[in-house]
Each structure stands twice: as structure tokens, then as C-alpha cells.
Amino acid sequence: MGKMSTQVDNDDSQAELTLSTTAEWKKDTENTPVYAVVSAVSEASDLDMLELPPLYEAINPDALNELFTSRSEPAVGEVSFEYAGYDVVVRGTGVVEVRTSVDA
């Protein structure tokens, strides 16, 4: 479903390791943006989906799905928010990216 990639950014002579997991969602399927977010964070954190905090504590799940799936074209290009300690970006292209940065 997702893939893990590692990117190293050098900034101010300190290396920062950015771990990224991606997942895809598709309109008119059960694989909604909300499902893709929870799935990607689950994969990134090595936690079962049921062990994650409720998504509604970070963002309104119904509104998130509506922004991307209620029209023929998404209402926005992307939405960014923090969930379970990860930076999440949901894109209108059908991709969810989950990132965390750690000092190397």
C-alpha cells in the first residue's frame, strides 16, 4: 500500500533525517483520504490502526473526505496537518504523505 523512503537534508551543518511513508486514496472507493491517512501513519509508526489516537482529534475526518471526493475535482490542492506526531499532507492527486524528522 505505501512505501518508505529516506531523505537526508543538510541544514546549518546538522543532518536531519526525514522518514516518509506514502499511501494512495481513490475517489468512489472505500480507500478514502481518511483511510489512506490512518493506513500511512499506521505503517510509519508500526502501530495497528486501532492503536492510533482518533483522527478527529487532529482534523474533521468527514470534512477531509468531502474536500477531496465530493466534486469531480478536489476542492483544494492539498491539506497539511499533524497527526500522532507525524506531519501529514493529503494531496488532490490521490497521494497521502506522512513525514517525521529526526536528528541524525
C-alpha positions as CSV (number, residue, x, y, z in Angstrom):
1,M,0.0,0.0,0.0
2,G,2.7,2.5,1.0
3,K,6.4,2.9,0.6
4,M,9.1,4.1,3.0
5,S,11.7,6.4,1.7
6,T,14.6,8.2,3.4
7,Q,15.8,11.6,2.6
8,V,18.7,13.4,4.2
9,D,18.7,17.2,4.3
10,N,21.7,19.2,5.4
11,D,20.9,22.4,7.1
12,D,23.2,24.5,9.2
13,S,25.8,21.7,9.3
14,Q,23.4,19.4,11.1
15,A,22.0,16.4,9.3
16,E,18.3,15.8,9.6
17,L,16.8,12.5,8.6
18,T,13.3,12.7,7.1
19,L,11.4,9.5,7.0
20,S,8.5,9.5,4.6
21,T,5.6,7.0,4.1
22,T,3.1,7.4,1.3
23,A,-0.3,5.9,0.6
24,E,-2.8,6.4,-2.1
25,W,-6.6,7.1,-2.0
26,K,-9.1,6.9,-4.8
27,K,-12.4,8.6,-5.3
28,D,-15.6,6.5,-5.1
29,T,-13.9,3.6,-3.3
30,E,-13.5,2.5,0.3
31,N,-9.9,3.7,0.1
32,T,-10.8,7.3,1.1
33,P,-8.3,10.1,2.1
34,V,-9.1,9.3,5.7
35,Y,-8.4,5.6,5.3
36,A,-5.1,6.4,3.5
37,V,-4.0,8.8,6.3
38,V,-4.6,6.3,9.0
39,S,-3.0,3.5,7.0
40,A,0.1,5.5,6.2
41,V,0.5,6.7,9.8
42,S,0.0,3.1,11.0
43,E,2.7,1.9,8.6
44,A,5.1,4.7,9.6
45,S,4.6,4.2,13.3
46,D,4.5,0.4,13.3
47,L,1.2,0.6,15.2
48,D,-2.1,-1.1,14.4
49,M,-4.7,1.3,13.1
50,L,-6.8,0.7,16.2
51,E,-3.8,1.7,18.4
52,L,-3.6,5.2,16.9
53,P,-5.4,8.2,18.5
54,P,-8.7,9.1,17.0
55,L,-8.2,11.1,13.8
56,Y,-10.9,13.5,14.8
57,E,-8.6,14.9,17.5
58,A,-6.4,16.2,14.7
59,I,-8.8,17.0,11.8
60,N,-12.5,16.5,11.0
61,P,-12.5,13.2,9.0
62,D,-15.8,13.9,7.2
63,A,-14.6,17.3,6.1
64,L,-11.3,15.9,4.9
65,N,-13.1,13.3,2.7
66,E,-15.5,15.9,1.4
67,L,-12.7,18.3,0.4
68,F,-11.3,15.7,-1.9
69,T,-14.2,13.4,-3.0
70,S,-17.4,15.4,-3.1
71,R,-16.8,17.0,-6.5
72,S,-15.4,15.9,-9.9
73,E,-12.3,17.8,-9.0
74,P,-10.9,18.2,-5.4
75,A,-12.0,21.5,-3.7
76,V,-8.3,22.1,-2.6
77,G,-4.9,21.1,-3.9
78,E,-3.6,19.8,-0.6
79,V,-4.3,19.8,3.2
80,S,-1.5,19.6,5.8
81,F,-1.9,18.8,9.5
82,E,-0.2,16.9,12.3
83,Y,-1.5,13.6,13.5
84,A,0.0,11.2,16.0
85,G,3.3,13.0,15.9
86,Y,3.6,13.0,12.1
87,D,3.3,15.7,9.5
88,V,0.6,14.6,7.1
89,V,-0.1,16.0,3.6
90,V,-3.1,14.9,1.7
91,R,-3.0,15.8,-2.0
92,G,-5.8,16.1,-4.5
93,T,-3.7,13.8,-6.8
94,G,-4.7,10.9,-4.6
95,V,-1.5,10.7,-2.5
96,V,-1.0,11.0,1.2
97,E,2.5,11.6,2.6
98,V,3.4,11.1,6.2
99,R,6.7,12.5,7.4
100,T,8.7,12.6,10.5
101,S,12.1,14.3,11.1
102,V,14.7,13.0,13.5
103,D,18.2,14.3,14.2
104,A,20.8,12.1,12.7
